[in-house]
Amino acid sequence: MVEATAGGETLATDMVITELLSFRLHRVVNAFERSAALLFRREFDVSLGEWRALALLGGGVASTTNRIARLAGIDPAQMSRIVTKLVDRGFVVRSSGPGNSSPISLTPAGRRTYRGLIAAARIRNTAFLSALTEDEIVHLNSALEKLATLAIGMERAGPGDEGGAAADITR
């Protein structure tokens, strides 16, 4: 069965992009990021990338540009530019070491900014979680872990294996 649409025809059995889980998650993530970017720029004069770098440094999760880039999901070259801006603004210092693997840390100004940013992030996080029941939060966390594991497995498996070996990860 074929349905006529303004842009041509679509099979009735075709899935509309807006029904795809990845599309729906992307829309939510984009909305989260846009509102965070506006808040962090307005209140702290930092970009979203700068916030992620400061948060990963301040939380003790990462101490090199390469590690921050990997954890933040940002291209290492772009993260290098972000860290350079943070150095120029006096928020971080680089220790001696080879390239993007040299240790970096927050300055006192960086720690103050991090504390303000993390407090604002906690308020946002609480607001988002308040829309869910405790059971929904537990289920959401479980679902996100499963989806992340599957997506990472699919990424490692490579093209053309979306339903094959990668799907075995969740079983």
DSSP file with accessible surface (Angstrom, degrees, kcal/mol):
  #  RESIDUE AA STRUCTURE BP1 BP2  ACC     N-H-->O    O-->H-N    N-H-->O    O-->H-N    TCO  KAPPA ALPHA  PHI   PSI    X-CA   Y-CA   Z-CA
    1    1 A M              0   0  173      0, 0.0    11,-1.9     0, 0.0     2,-0.4   0.000 360.0 360.0 360.0 135.4    0.0    0.0    0.0
    2    2 A V  E     -A   11   0A  74      9,-0.2     2,-0.4    10,-0.1     9,-0.2  -0.937 360.0-157.2-120.3 135.0    1.3    3.4   -1.0
    3    3 A E  E     -A   10   0A  97      7,-2.7     7,-2.3    -2,-0.4     2,-0.3  -0.928  18.9-127.2-110.3 136.9    0.3    6.7    0.5
    4    4 A A  E     +A    9   0A  97     -2,-0.4     2,-0.3     5,-0.2     5,-0.2  -0.609  31.4 179.6 -80.2 139.0    0.7   10.0   -1.3
    5    5 A T  E >   -A    8   0A  66      3,-3.5     3,-1.4    -2,-0.3     0, 0.0  -0.876  43.9-101.8-130.7 169.2    2.5   12.7    0.6
    6    6 A A  T 3  S+     0   0  119     -2,-0.3     3,-0.1     1,-0.3    -1,-0.0   0.845 123.2  44.2 -60.1 -33.1    3.5   16.3   -0.3
    7    7 A G  T 3  S-     0   0   82      1,-0.1     2,-0.4    -3,-0.0    -1,-0.3   0.371 130.0 -76.8 -95.8   4.6    7.1   15.2   -1.0
    8    8 A G  E <  S-A    5   0A  38     -3,-1.4    -3,-3.5     2,-0.0     2,-0.3  -0.998  74.6 -33.0 139.6-141.9    6.2   12.0   -3.0
    9    9 A E  E     -A    4   0A 154     -2,-0.4     2,-0.4    -5,-0.2    -5,-0.2  -0.897  44.0-166.7-121.8 152.7    5.0    8.7   -1.9
   10   10 A T  E     -A    3   0A  48     -7,-2.3    -7,-2.7    -2,-0.3     2,-0.2  -0.997  27.0-116.9-134.4 136.5    5.7    6.6    1.2
   11   11 A L  E >   -A    2   0A  82     -2,-0.4     3,-1.9    -9,-0.2    -9,-0.2  -0.551  24.1-128.4 -69.8 139.5    5.0    3.0    1.9
   12   12 A A  T 3  S+     0   0   46    -11,-1.9    -1,-0.1     1,-0.3   -10,-0.1   0.778 110.1  54.6 -61.1 -24.8    2.5    2.6    4.7
   13   13 A T  T 3  S+     0   0  130    -12,-0.3    -1,-0.3     2,-0.1     2,-0.1   0.560  84.7 107.8 -86.2  -9.2    4.9    0.2    6.3
   14   14 A D  S <  S-     0   0   82     -3,-1.9     2,-0.4     1,-0.1    -4,-0.0  -0.422  72.5-122.2 -68.0 144.6    7.8    2.7    6.3
   15   15 A M        -     0   0  118     -2,-0.1     2,-0.3     2,-0.0    -1,-0.1  -0.734  20.3-128.6 -88.0 132.6    8.8    4.1    9.6
   16   16 A V    >   -     0   0   73     -2,-0.4     3,-2.7     1,-0.1     4,-0.5  -0.622  20.7-121.3 -78.2 140.1    8.7    7.9    9.8
   17   17 A I  G >  S+     0   0  100      1,-0.3     3,-1.7    -2,-0.3     6,-0.3   0.847 111.0  63.6 -53.1 -35.0   12.0    9.3   11.1
   18   18 A T  G 3  S+     0   0   78      1,-0.3    -1,-0.3     5,-0.1    -3,-0.0   0.654  97.9  57.5 -68.6 -10.7   10.2   10.9   14.1
   19   19 A E  G <  S+     0   0  110     -3,-2.7    -1,-0.3     4,-0.1     2,-0.2   0.581  82.1 106.5 -91.2 -12.3    9.3    7.4   15.3
   20   20 A L  S <> S-     0   0   66     -3,-1.7     4,-2.4    -4,-0.5     5,-0.2  -0.476  70.2-138.1 -71.4 135.2   12.9    6.3   15.5
   21   21 A L  H  > S+     0   0   84      1,-0.2     4,-3.0     2,-0.2     5,-0.3   0.915 104.4  53.6 -58.1 -43.3   14.3    6.0   19.0
   22   22 A S  H  > S+     0   0   86      1,-0.2     4,-2.3     2,-0.2    -1,-0.2   0.898 109.4  48.5 -62.4 -38.1   17.6    7.6   18.0
   23   23 A F  H  > S+     0   0   60     -6,-0.3     4,-2.2     2,-0.2    -1,-0.2   0.935 112.7  47.7 -65.7 -45.0   15.8   10.6   16.5
   24   24 A R  H  X S+     0   0  142     -4,-2.4     4,-1.9     1,-0.2    -2,-0.2   0.915 113.3  47.2 -65.1 -42.7   13.6   11.0   19.6
   25   25 A L  H  X S+     0   0   70     -4,-3.0     4,-2.9     1,-0.2     5,-0.2   0.914 110.0  54.0 -63.7 -41.4   16.6   10.8   22.0
   26   26 A H  H  X S+     0   0  107     -4,-2.3     4,-2.8    -5,-0.3    -2,-0.2   0.901 106.9  51.4 -59.9 -42.5   18.6   13.2   19.8
   27   27 A R  H  X S+     0   0  160     -4,-2.2     4,-2.1     2,-0.2    -1,-0.2   0.912 111.9  46.6 -61.6 -43.0   15.7   15.8   20.1
   28   28 A V  H  X S+     0   0   75     -4,-1.9     4,-2.6     2,-0.2    -2,-0.2   0.945 113.0  48.7 -64.8 -46.6   15.7   15.5   23.9
   29   29 A V  H  X S+     0   0   68     -4,-2.9     4,-2.9     1,-0.2     5,-0.2   0.925 110.7  51.2 -60.1 -43.9   19.5   15.7   24.1
   30   30 A N  H  X S+     0   0   47     -4,-2.8     4,-2.9    -5,-0.2    -1,-0.2   0.912 110.2  48.8 -61.1 -41.7   19.5   18.8   21.8
   31   31 A A  H  X S+     0   0   43     -4,-2.1     4,-2.1     2,-0.2     5,-0.2   0.924 112.5  48.5 -64.2 -43.0   16.8   20.5   24.0
   32   32 A F  H  X S+     0   0   87     -4,-2.6     4,-2.2     1,-0.2    -2,-0.2   0.935 114.6  46.1 -58.7 -48.3   18.9   19.7   27.1
   33   33 A E  H  X S+     0   0   60     -4,-2.9     4,-3.0     2,-0.2    -2,-0.2   0.891 110.4  51.6 -66.3 -42.0   22.0   21.0   25.5
   34   34 A R  H  X S+     0   0  150     -4,-2.9     4,-2.3    -5,-0.2    -1,-0.2   0.939 113.1  44.5 -61.7 -45.6   20.5   24.2   24.1
   35   35 A S  H  X S+     0   0   46     -4,-2.1     4,-2.3    -5,-0.2    -2,-0.2   0.905 115.5  48.2 -67.8 -36.8   19.0   25.2   27.5
   36   36 A A  H  X S+     0   0    7     -4,-2.2     4,-3.2    -5,-0.2     5,-0.3   0.932 110.4  51.7 -65.9 -44.2   22.2   24.3   29.3
   37   37 A A  H  X S+     0   0   34     -4,-3.0     4,-2.2     1,-0.2     5,-0.3   0.914 111.1  47.7 -59.8 -43.0   24.3   26.3   26.8
   38   38 A L  H  X S+     0   0  118     -4,-2.3     4,-2.5    -5,-0.2     5,-0.2   0.936 115.1  45.0 -63.1 -46.8   22.1   29.4   27.3
   39   39 A L  H  X S+     0   0   33     -4,-2.3     4,-3.2     1,-0.2     5,-0.4   0.949 115.2  45.8 -62.6 -49.8   22.2   29.1   31.1
   40   40 A F  H  X S+     0   0    3     -4,-3.2     4,-1.7     1,-0.2     6,-1.4   0.853 115.3  47.2 -67.2 -34.4   26.0   28.5   31.3
   41   41 A R  H  X S+     0   0  114     -4,-2.2     4,-1.3    -5,-0.3    -1,-0.2   0.938 117.6  42.4 -69.2 -46.0   26.8   31.3   28.8
   42   42 A R  H  < S+     0   0  166     -4,-2.5    -2,-0.2    -5,-0.3    -3,-0.2   0.933 125.6  31.6 -67.8 -46.1   24.5   33.8   30.5
   43   43 A E  H  < S+     0   0  113     -4,-3.2    -3,-0.2    -5,-0.2    -1,-0.2   0.789 138.9  14.4 -85.6 -30.4   25.4   33.0   34.1
   44   44 A F  H  < S-     0   0   56     -4,-1.7    -3,-0.2    -5,-0.4    -2,-0.2   0.394  90.1-123.9-128.5  -2.7   29.0   31.9   33.8
   45   45 A D     <  +     0   0   88     -4,-1.3     2,-0.4    -5,-0.4    -4,-0.3   0.889  68.8 125.6  55.3  43.2   30.2   33.1   30.4
   46   46 A V        -     0   0    0     -6,-1.4    -1,-0.2    -9,-0.1    -2,-0.2  -0.972  57.2-125.2-127.6 148.8   31.3   29.6   29.4
   47   47 A S     >  -     0   0   31     -2,-0.4     4,-2.7    -3,-0.1     5,-0.2  -0.338  33.8-103.2 -79.6 170.8   30.4   27.5   26.4
   48   48 A L  H  > S+     0   0   29      1,-0.2     4,-2.5     2,-0.2     5,-0.2   0.907 124.3  50.7 -63.3 -40.3   28.9   24.0   26.7
   49   49 A G  H  > S+     0   0   11      2,-0.2     4,-2.2     1,-0.2    -1,-0.2   0.907 110.6  48.8 -63.7 -40.7   32.3   22.5   25.7
   50   50 A E  H  > S+     0   0    8      2,-0.2     4,-2.9     1,-0.2     5,-0.2   0.911 110.1  52.4 -64.7 -40.7   34.1   24.7   28.3
   51   51 A W  H  X S+     0   0   35     -4,-2.7     4,-2.9     1,-0.2     5,-0.2   0.934 109.3  49.3 -59.6 -46.3   31.5   23.5   30.9
   52   52 A R  H  X S+     0   0   66     -4,-2.5     4,-2.5     2,-0.2     5,-0.2   0.920 112.4  47.4 -62.5 -42.6   32.2   19.9   30.1
   53   53 A A  H  X S+     0   0    0     -4,-2.2     4,-2.4     2,-0.2     5,-0.2   0.946 114.6  45.8 -63.2 -47.5   35.9   20.3   30.4
   54   54 A L  H  X S+     0   0    0     -4,-2.9     4,-3.4     1,-0.2     5,-0.2   0.907 113.6  50.2 -62.0 -40.6   35.6   22.2   33.7
   55   55 A A  H  X S+     0   0   20     -4,-2.9     4,-2.3    -5,-0.2     6,-0.3   0.905 111.5  46.7 -66.4 -42.0   33.2   19.6   35.0
   56   56 A L  H  <>S+     0   0   33     -4,-2.5     5,-1.7    -5,-0.2     6,-1.7   0.890 117.8  43.2 -69.6 -35.7   35.3   16.7   34.1
   57   57 A L  H ><5S+     0   0   18     -4,-2.4     3,-1.4    -5,-0.2    -2,-0.2   0.946 116.2  46.8 -69.7 -49.1   38.4   18.3   35.6
   58   58 A G  H 3<5S+     0   0   27     -4,-3.4    -2,-0.2     1,-0.3    -3,-0.2   0.829 110.5  53.0 -64.8 -31.3   36.6   19.6   38.7
   59   59 A G  T 3<5S-     0   0   43     -4,-2.3    -1,-0.3    -5,-0.2    -2,-0.2   0.465 111.3-120.8 -83.0  -1.4   35.0   16.2   39.3
   60   60 A G  T < 5S+     0   0   69     -3,-1.4    -3,-0.2     2,-0.2    -2,-0.1   0.668  80.2 119.8  73.4  16.5   38.3   14.5   39.2
   61   61 A V  S   <S+     0   0   73     -5,-1.7     2,-0.3    -6,-0.3    -4,-0.2   0.807  76.6  15.4 -84.0 -31.3   37.2   12.3   36.2
   62   62 A A        +     0   0    8     -6,-1.7    -2,-0.2    -9,-0.1    -1,-0.2  -0.983  45.6 178.4-143.9 152.8   39.8   13.5   33.7
   63   63 A S        +     0   0   66     -2,-0.3    41,-2.8    -3,-0.1     2,-0.3   0.255  66.5  63.1-140.0  11.0   43.1   15.4   33.8
   64   64 A T  B  > S-B  103   0B  28     39,-0.2     4,-2.5     1,-0.1     5,-0.2  -0.963  79.3-120.3-132.8 156.1   44.3   15.4   30.2
   65   65 A T  H  > S+     0   0    0     37,-0.5     4,-2.8    35,-0.4     5,-0.2   0.914 113.8  52.5 -59.3 -43.4   42.8   17.0   27.0
   66   66 A N  H  > S+     0   0   61     34,-2.1     4,-2.3     1,-0.2    -1,-0.2   0.917 111.2  45.8 -61.3 -43.3   42.6   13.6   25.3
   67   67 A R  H  > S+     0   0   99     33,-0.3     4,-2.6     2,-0.2     5,-0.2   0.913 113.0  49.9 -67.9 -41.3   40.7   12.0   28.2
   68   68 A I  H  X S+     0   0    0     -4,-2.5     4,-2.7     2,-0.2     6,-0.2   0.940 111.3  49.6 -61.1 -45.5   38.3   15.0   28.5
   69   69 A A  H  X>S+     0   0    1     -4,-2.8     5,-2.3    -5,-0.2     4,-1.1   0.930 112.1  47.7 -59.6 -45.4   37.6   14.8   24.8
   70   70 A R  H  <5S+     0   0  161     -4,-2.3     3,-0.5     1,-0.2    -2,-0.2   0.942 115.7  43.3 -62.6 -47.7   36.9   11.1   24.9
   71   71 A L  H  <5S+     0   0   76     -4,-2.6    -1,-0.2     1,-0.2    -2,-0.2   0.861 116.9  46.6 -68.6 -34.3   34.6   11.3   27.9
   72   72 A A  H  <5S-     0   0   20     -4,-2.7    -1,-0.2    -5,-0.2    -2,-0.2   0.592 107.7-123.9 -83.6 -10.7   32.8   14.4   26.6
   73   73 A G  T  <5 +     0   0   72     -4,-1.1     2,-0.4    -3,-0.5    -3,-0.2   0.858  65.5 136.4  69.6  34.2   32.4   12.9   23.2
   74   74 A I      < -     0   0   19     -5,-2.3    -1,-0.3    -6,-0.2    -2,-0.1  -0.917  65.4 -97.1-116.4 141.6   34.1   15.9   21.6
   75   75 A D     >  -     0   0   92     -2,-0.4     4,-2.8     1,-0.1     5,-0.2  -0.276  33.3-126.5 -53.4 133.4   36.8   15.7   18.8
   76   76 A P  H  > S+     0   0   59      0, 0.0     4,-2.4     0, 0.0     5,-0.1   0.863 109.2  52.6 -55.7 -37.2   40.3   15.9   20.4
   77   77 A A  H  > S+     0   0   47      2,-0.2     4,-1.8     1,-0.2     5,-0.1   0.917 111.1  46.7 -66.1 -40.7   41.3   18.9   18.2
   78   78 A Q  H  > S+     0   0   92      1,-0.2     4,-2.2     2,-0.2    -1,-0.2   0.922 112.1  50.3 -66.0 -40.9   38.2   20.8   19.2
   79   79 A M  H  X S+     0   0    0     -4,-2.8     4,-3.0     1,-0.2     5,-0.2   0.879 105.6  57.0 -66.1 -35.1   38.8   20.0   22.9
   80   80 A S  H  X S+     0   0   29     -4,-2.4     4,-2.4    -5,-0.2    -1,-0.2   0.919 107.9  47.5 -59.6 -42.3   42.4   21.2   22.5
   81   81 A R  H  X S+     0   0  144     -4,-1.8     4,-2.1     2,-0.2    -2,-0.2   0.900 111.5  51.1 -65.6 -38.7   41.0   24.6   21.4
   82   82 A I  H  X S+     0   0   13     -4,-2.2     4,-2.2     2,-0.2    -2,-0.2   0.941 110.8  47.5 -63.3 -46.5   38.5   24.6   24.3
   83   83 A V  H  X S+     0   0    0     -4,-3.0     4,-2.7     1,-0.2    -2,-0.2   0.910 108.6  55.0 -63.6 -39.5   41.3   23.9   26.8
   84   84 A T  H  X S+     0   0   51     -4,-2.4     4,-2.8    -5,-0.2    -1,-0.2   0.921 108.4  48.9 -59.5 -42.3   43.5   26.6   25.2
   85   85 A K  H  X S+     0   0  122     -4,-2.1     4,-2.0     2,-0.2    -1,-0.2   0.905 110.6  50.7 -62.6 -41.4   40.6   29.1   25.7
   86   86 A L  H  <>S+     0   0    0     -4,-2.2     5,-2.7     2,-0.2     6,-1.1   0.876 110.9  48.8 -65.9 -35.4   40.3   27.9   29.3
   87   87 A V  H ><5S+     0   0   47     -4,-2.7     3,-1.5     4,-0.2    -2,-0.2   0.950 111.1  50.1 -64.9 -47.7   44.0   28.4   29.9
   88   88 A D  H 3<5S+     0   0  127     -4,-2.8    -2,-0.2     1,-0.3    -1,-0.2   0.833 110.5  50.1 -60.4 -33.0   43.8   31.9   28.3
   89   89 A R  T 3<5S-     0   0   90     -4,-2.0    -1,-0.3    -5,-0.2    -2,-0.2   0.491 117.0-113.9 -85.6  -4.0   40.9   32.8   30.6
   90   90 A G  T < 5S+     0   0   33     -3,-1.5    20,-0.5    -4,-0.4    19,-0.3   0.667  85.1 115.2  82.9  17.9   42.8   31.6   33.7
   91   91 A F  S   <S+     0   0   19     -5,-2.7    16,-2.2    -6,-0.2     2,-0.3   0.752  78.0  21.8 -90.3 -27.2   40.5   28.7   34.5
   92   92 A V  E     -C  106   0C   3     -6,-1.1     2,-0.4    14,-0.3    14,-0.2  -0.954  62.8-150.1-137.9 158.5   43.0   25.9   33.9
   93   93 A V  E     -C  105   0C  68     12,-2.5    12,-2.2    -2,-0.3     2,-0.4  -0.965  14.0-138.0-126.3 146.2   46.8   25.4   33.8
   94   94 A R  E     -C  104   0C  94     -2,-0.4    10,-0.2    10,-0.2     2,-0.2  -0.864  12.3-149.5-100.8 137.6   48.8   22.9   31.8
   95   95 A S        -     0   0   60      8,-3.5     2,-0.1    -2,-0.4     7,-0.0  -0.552  39.9 -80.7 -92.9 168.3   51.7   21.0   33.2
   96   96 A S  S    S+     0   0  122     -2,-0.2    -1,-0.1     6,-0.1     8,-0.0  -0.451  76.3 112.7 -73.3 142.1   54.6   19.9   31.1
   97   97 A G  S    S-     0   0   41      5,-0.2     2,-0.6    -2,-0.1     5,-0.3  -0.924  71.6 -53.9 171.0 172.8   54.0   16.8   29.1
   98   98 A P  S >  S-     0   0  100      0, 0.0     3,-2.2     0, 0.0     4,-0.2  -0.553  81.0 -74.1 -76.6 112.9   53.6   15.5   25.5
   99   99 A G  G >  S+     0   0   57     -2,-0.6     3,-1.4     1,-0.3   -34,-0.2  -0.011 112.8   0.3  49.7-128.4   50.9   17.4   23.6
  100  100 A N  G 3  S+     0   0   50      1,-0.3   -34,-2.1   -36,-0.1   -35,-0.4   0.395 127.2  65.4 -78.9   4.1   47.3   16.6   24.5
  101  101 A S  G <  S+     0   0   56     -3,-2.2    -1,-0.3   -36,-0.2    -2,-0.2   0.317  72.5 115.3-105.7   9.2   48.4   14.1   27.1
  102  102 A S  S <  S-     0   0    6     -3,-1.4   -37,-0.5    -5,-0.3    -5,-0.2  -0.555  77.4-101.9 -77.2 140.4   50.0   16.7   29.4
  103  103 A P  B     -B   64   0B  58      0, 0.0    -8,-3.5     0, 0.0     2,-0.3  -0.335  40.2-170.8 -63.4 139.7   48.2   17.0   32.7
  104  104 A I  E     -C   94   0C   5    -41,-2.8     2,-0.3   -10,-0.2   -10,-0.2  -0.942   4.6-179.3-128.2 152.7   45.9   20.0   33.2
  105  105 A S  E     -C   93   0C  56    -12,-2.2   -12,-2.5    -2,-0.3     2,-0.2  -0.971  31.5 -91.8-148.1 163.0   44.2   21.2   36.3
  106  106 A L  E     -C   92   0C  17     -2,-0.3   -14,-0.3   -14,-0.2   -15,-0.1  -0.503  31.8-141.4 -76.4 143.6   41.8   23.9   37.5
  107  107 A T     >  -     0   0   20    -16,-2.2     4,-2.8    -2,-0.2     5,-0.2  -0.422  39.6 -92.9 -86.1 173.2   43.1   27.2   38.9
  108  108 A P  H  > S+     0   0   75      0, 0.0     4,-2.3     0, 0.0     5,-0.2   0.924 132.1  49.5 -55.5 -39.8   41.4   28.8   41.9
  109  109 A A  H  > S+     0   0   28    -19,-0.3     4,-2.4     1,-0.2     5,-0.2   0.898 110.4  50.7 -65.6 -38.0   39.3   30.8   39.4
  110  110 A G  H  > S+     0   0    0    -20,-0.5     4,-2.9     2,-0.2    -1,-0.2   0.897 109.0  50.8 -65.4 -39.8   38.5   27.6   37.6
  111  111 A R  H  X S+     0   0  111     -4,-2.8     4,-2.5     2,-0.2    -2,-0.2   0.909 110.5  49.4 -65.1 -41.1   37.4   25.9   40.8
  112  112 A R  H  X S+     0   0  146     -4,-2.3     4,-1.9    -5,-0.2    -2,-0.2   0.939 113.8  45.5 -62.7 -44.9   35.1   28.8   41.7
  113  113 A T  H  X S+     0   0   25     -4,-2.4     4,-2.8     1,-0.2    -2,-0.2   0.925 111.5  52.7 -64.8 -42.7   33.5   28.7   38.2
  114  114 A Y  H  X S+     0   0   40     -4,-2.9     4,-3.1     1,-0.2     5,-0.3   0.926 106.9  52.4 -58.1 -45.9   33.2   24.9   38.4
  115  115 A R  H  X S+     0   0  139     -4,-2.5     4,-1.8     1,-0.2    -1,-0.2   0.911 112.3  45.4 -60.1 -41.1   31.4   25.1   41.8
  116  116 A G  H  X S+     0   0   23     -4,-1.9     4,-2.2     2,-0.2    -1,-0.2   0.928 114.7  48.0 -66.4 -43.4   28.9   27.6   40.3
  117  117 A L  H  X S+     0   0    0     -4,-2.8     4,-2.5     2,-0.2    -2,-0.2   0.917 111.8  48.1 -63.5 -44.1   28.4   25.5   37.2
  118  118 A I  H  X S+     0   0   33     -4,-3.1     4,-2.4     2,-0.2    -1,-0.2   0.876 109.9  53.0 -69.7 -33.3   28.0   22.2   39.1
  119  119 A A  H  X S+     0   0   45     -4,-1.8     4,-1.9    -5,-0.3    -1,-0.2   0.935 111.6  46.0 -64.8 -43.0   25.4   23.8   41.4
  120  120 A A  H  X S+     0   0   14     -4,-2.2     4,-2.3     1,-0.2    -2,-0.2   0.902 111.9  51.8 -64.9 -39.2   23.5   25.1   38.4
  121  121 A A  H  X S+     0   0   20     -4,-2.5     4,-2.8     1,-0.2    -1,-0.2   0.891 107.5  52.4 -65.5 -38.6   23.7   21.6   36.8
  122  122 A R  H  X S+     0   0  154     -4,-2.4     4,-2.6     2,-0.2    -1,-0.2   0.904 108.5  50.6 -63.8 -40.4   22.4   20.0   40.0
  123  123 A I  H  X S+     0   0  124     -4,-1.9     4,-2.2     2,-0.2    -2,-0.2   0.935 112.8  46.2 -62.8 -45.3   19.4   22.3   40.0
  124  124 A R  H  X S+     0   0   46     -4,-2.3     4,-2.5     2,-0.2    -2,-0.2   0.926 112.2  51.0 -62.0 -43.9   18.7   21.5   36.3
  125  125 A N  H  X S+     0   0   91     -4,-2.8     4,-2.8     1,-0.2     5,-0.2   0.923 109.7  49.8 -61.4 -43.6   19.1   17.8   37.0
  126  126 A T  H  X S+     0   0   95     -4,-2.6     4,-2.1     1,-0.2    -1,-0.2   0.913 110.0  51.5 -61.7 -41.1   16.7   17.9   39.9
  127  127 A A  H  X S+     0   0   57     -4,-2.2     4,-0.5     2,-0.2    -2,-0.2   0.926 111.9  46.2 -62.8 -44.1   14.2   19.7   37.8
  128  128 A F  H >< S+     0   0   69     -4,-2.5     3,-1.2     1,-0.2    -2,-0.2   0.937 114.3  47.1 -64.2 -45.3   14.4   17.1   35.0
  129  129 A L  H >< S+     0   0   56     -4,-2.8     3,-2.0     1,-0.3    -1,-0.2   0.796  99.3  68.8 -69.0 -25.5   14.2   14.2   37.5
  130  130 A S  H 3< S+     0   0   94     -4,-2.1    -1,-0.3     1,-0.3    -2,-0.2   0.709  89.5  64.9 -67.8 -15.4   11.2   15.8   39.3
  131  131 A A  T << S+     0   0   82     -3,-1.2     2,-0.3    -4,-0.5    -1,-0.3   0.581 101.0  63.5 -78.8  -8.4    9.2   15.1   36.2
  132  132 A L  S <  S-     0   0   60     -3,-2.0     2,-0.1    -4,-0.2     0, 0.0  -0.846  82.1-121.3-117.9 152.6    9.6   11.3   36.8
  133  133 A T     >  -     0   0   78     -2,-0.3     4,-2.3     1,-0.1     5,-0.2  -0.388  37.6-104.0 -78.4 168.1    8.6    9.0   39.5
  134  134 A E  H  > S+     0   0  165      1,-0.2     4,-2.2     2,-0.2     5,-0.2   0.907 124.4  50.6 -60.7 -41.4   11.2    7.0   41.4
  135  135 A D  H  > S+     0   0  114      1,-0.2     4,-2.7     2,-0.2    -1,-0.2   0.900 108.8  51.5 -62.9 -40.4   10.3    3.9   39.4
  136  136 A E  H  > S+     0   0   94      2,-0.2     4,-3.0     1,-0.2    -1,-0.2   0.896 108.6  51.5 -64.2 -37.8   10.6    5.8   36.2
  137  137 A I  H  X S+     0   0   39     -4,-2.3     4,-2.8     2,-0.2     5,-0.2   0.936 110.7  47.8 -64.0 -45.2   14.0    7.0   37.1
  138  138 A V  H  X S+     0   0   92     -4,-2.2     4,-2.3     1,-0.2    -2,-0.2   0.942 115.7  44.7 -59.9 -46.6   15.2    3.5   37.9
  139  139 A H  H  X S+     0   0  127     -4,-2.7     4,-2.9     2,-0.2    -2,-0.2   0.893 112.8  51.2 -66.2 -40.1   13.8    2.2   34.6
  140  140 A L  H  X S+     0   0   71     -4,-3.0     4,-3.0    -5,-0.2     5,-0.2   0.944 110.6  48.4 -61.9 -47.3   15.2    5.1   32.7
  141  141 A N  H  X S+     0   0   90     -4,-2.8     4,-2.1     1,-0.2    -2,-0.2   0.925 114.1  46.7 -59.5 -43.8   18.7    4.6   34.1
  142  142 A S  H  X S+     0   0   57     -4,-2.3     4,-2.3    -5,-0.2    -2,-0.2   0.934 113.6  48.0 -63.4 -45.8   18.5    0.9   33.3
  143  143 A A  H  X S+     0   0   43     -4,-2.9     4,-2.8     1,-0.2     5,-0.2   0.913 110.7  51.0 -63.3 -42.3   17.2    1.5   29.8
  144  144 A L  H  X S+     0   0   72     -4,-3.0     4,-2.7     2,-0.2    -1,-0.2   0.903 110.0  50.0 -63.4 -40.6   19.9    4.1   29.1
  145  145 A E  H  X S+     0   0  134     -4,-2.1     4,-2.5    -5,-0.2    -1,-0.2   0.933 112.6  46.9 -62.4 -44.8   22.7    1.7   30.3
  146  146 A K  H  X S+     0   0  130     -4,-2.3     4,-2.5     1,-0.2    -2,-0.2   0.921 114.0  47.2 -62.9 -45.1   21.3   -1.0   28.0
  147  147 A L  H  X S+     0   0   63     -4,-2.8     4,-2.9     2,-0.2     5,-0.2   0.902 112.3  49.7 -65.1 -40.3   21.0    1.3   25.0
  148  148 A A  H  X S+     0   0   44     -4,-2.7     4,-2.7    -5,-0.2     5,-0.2   0.930 111.4  49.1 -64.3 -43.2   24.5    2.7   25.6
  149  149 A T  H  X S+     0   0   66     -4,-2.5     4,-2.3    -5,-0.2    -2,-0.2   0.927 114.2  45.6 -60.9 -45.2   26.0   -0.8   25.8
  150  150 A L  H  X S+     0   0   42     -4,-2.5     4,-2.7     2,-0.2    -2,-0.2   0.935 112.9  49.5 -64.6 -45.0   24.2   -1.8   22.6
  151  151 A A  H  X S+     0   0   56     -4,-2.9     4,-2.4     2,-0.2    -2,-0.2   0.915 111.9  48.3 -62.7 -41.9   25.2    1.3   20.8
  152  152 A I  H  X S+     0   0   71     -4,-2.7     4,-2.4     2,-0.2    -1,-0.2   0.921 112.0  50.1 -64.5 -41.3   28.8    0.9   21.8
  153  153 A G  H  X S+     0   0   10     -4,-2.3     4,-2.1    -5,-0.2    -2,-0.2   0.910 111.1  48.5 -62.6 -40.3   28.7   -2.7   20.7
  154  154 A M  H  X S+     0   0   49     -4,-2.7     4,-1.5     2,-0.2    -1,-0.2   0.891 110.1  52.1 -67.0 -37.8   27.2   -1.8   17.4
  155  155 A E  H  < S+     0   0  154     -4,-2.4    -2,-0.2     1,-0.2    -1,-0.2   0.920 112.8  44.6 -63.2 -43.4   29.9    0.9   16.9
  156  156 A R  H  < S+     0   0  208     -4,-2.4    -1,-0.2     1,-0.2    -2,-0.2   0.829 108.7  57.2 -70.8 -32.5   32.6   -1.6   17.6
  157  157 A A  H  < S-     0   0   44     -4,-2.1    -1,-0.2    -5,-0.2    -2,-0.2   0.800 104.3-142.2 -69.8 -30.3   31.1   -4.3   15.4
  158  158 A G    ><  -     0   0   20     -4,-1.5     3,-1.2    -5,-0.1    -1,-0.2  -0.251  37.1 -21.4  96.0 177.9   31.1   -1.9   12.4
  159  159 A P  T 3  S+     0   0  130      0, 0.0    -4,-0.0     0, 0.0     0, 0.0  -0.226 122.0  23.0 -62.7 146.5   28.8   -1.2    9.5
  160  160 A G  T 3  S+     0   0   75      1,-0.1     3,-0.2     4,-0.0    -2,-0.0   0.488  98.9  89.6  82.3   2.1   26.2   -3.8    8.5
  161  161 A D    X > +     0   0   46     -3,-1.2     5,-0.8    -7,-0.2     3,-0.8   0.111  42.5 121.8-117.1  22.9   26.1   -5.6   11.8
  162  162 A E  T 3 5S+     0   0  105      1,-0.3    -1,-0.1     4,-0.1    -8,-0.1   0.839  87.0  29.6 -57.5 -35.0   23.3   -3.6   13.6
  163  163 A G  T 3 5S+     0   0   65     -3,-0.2    -1,-0.3     3,-0.1    -2,-0.1   0.505 117.4  62.8-103.7  -0.5   21.2   -6.7   14.1
  164  164 A G  T X>5S-     0   0   30     -3,-0.8     3,-1.0     3,-0.1     4,-0.8   0.630 112.2  -9.3 -94.7-117.1   23.9   -9.3   14.4
  165  165 A A  G >45S+     0   0   59      1,-0.3     3,-0.8     2,-0.2     4,-0.4   0.831 128.7  58.8 -58.2 -35.7   26.7   -9.8   16.9
  166  166 A A  G >4<S+     0   0    3     -5,-0.8     3,-1.4     1,-0.3     4,-0.4   0.861  99.1  58.4 -64.2 -34.2   26.1   -6.4   18.5
  167  167 A A  G X4 S+     0   0   16     -3,-1.0     3,-1.0    -6,-0.4     4,-0.3   0.776  93.5  68.3 -66.8 -23.7   22.5   -7.3   19.4
  168  168 A D  G X< S+     0   0   89     -4,-0.8     3,-1.0    -3,-0.8    -1,-0.3   0.706  81.4  78.1 -67.1 -17.7   23.9  -10.3   21.4
  169  169 A I  G <  S+     0   0   74     -3,-1.4    -1,-0.2    -4,-0.4    -2,-0.2   0.868  94.1  46.7 -60.2 -35.9   25.3   -7.9   23.9
  170  170 A T  G <         0   0   78     -3,-1.0    -1,-0.3    -4,-0.4    -2,-0.2   0.555 360.0 360.0 -86.4  -5.8   21.9   -7.3   25.5
  171  171 A R    <         0   0  203     -3,-1.0    -3,-0.0    -4,-0.3     0, 0.0  -0.430 360.0 360.0 -89.2 360.0   21.0  -11.0   25.7
